């Protein structure tokens, strides 16, 4: 690069403001790629320097590469190629062989962030596979074909099976996929999803007495409960993600400049919510992972314990979740302050004040009854703890789980207003929550101070 050059062609070399200032004769920058984040476009504009890129030279190949990765994950082609070459299919006692879940893309939801040329081409391929396409885009819904649904970012993360990014790296998109979205309880939620899918697939295919076992009431109920728990804990995961993300973003801003007074208050607000909801989602996601894996094996019957079916491995993996995410008991210790300090109740009241669709009104009415019970339980435990230290610790899990059941039901009711597919799960989870809370309420309200010593008898 010569200091007197007027034309500069680049691909990977960063041209920041200082570099541009050192080239007094520069008139044109040609980026030999689609992305131009390597160029300080503001500095170039100030100098009147033209900046161009090549936006469409690789559109088909990028979309093709997206699906190369998706298909690799869905089918594990290289893995099975290697295993077949190693003789595992030949050695298999059955006519077929698999040791990982094989995912059919038809009917799955793909979320595309950015609907430019590569994003749109990726969407067209997804439609060809029979996938449901959701897009986070600045385009109006009227500019989109009917097969592509415009979706808000949090809803896209909450509901889609696959996320594909097709957006430039800017300050607004940096850390878009962050630790909060991917880390908090996500592995447990993923296991819940896998266990539900395996159970559903087996129930649809396995016949007993001349009909698929999914048509038996007991199996159908079990699957409906599994789906409600899955959708509920996923909603809790992404609500927690939102709280953590806002709090962390204020932390990033604080490194660049002092926060304003209202910003500091909002940062503290989201910090409180993040501190309460993080152990809550870890508690519920890891516990539900164990329950889902257990129920998947129940649906499989004796076959579920055989390595021919993935649910055997899922059950073993689920047992690790309570340890890997921190034991459930430790999550309760971390979350109980959100009960006694009112963090959960205040957020429940915010959910209660929101608008809900007409079909969800009975659910909301029931939640208000359950919230009143939660309030009674909390008051009873706090009063007992003043008389005998340890009474609160004894009932901590019952209080935390009660708050969690109410919160998850509200989140599902909110989602049901946005998409009808959540309506049944919201109603089902409300029934599950009512049963759990009624049991906890009866236990707590009939508990006396003597119970603390009674359950320490084995120490």
Order of alpha helices (4+ residues) and beta strands (2+ residues): beta-alpha-beta-alpha-beta-alpha-alpha-alpha-beta-alpha-beta-beta-alpha-beta-alpha-alpha-beta-beta-alpha-alpha-alpha-alpha-alpha-alpha-alpha-alpha-alpha
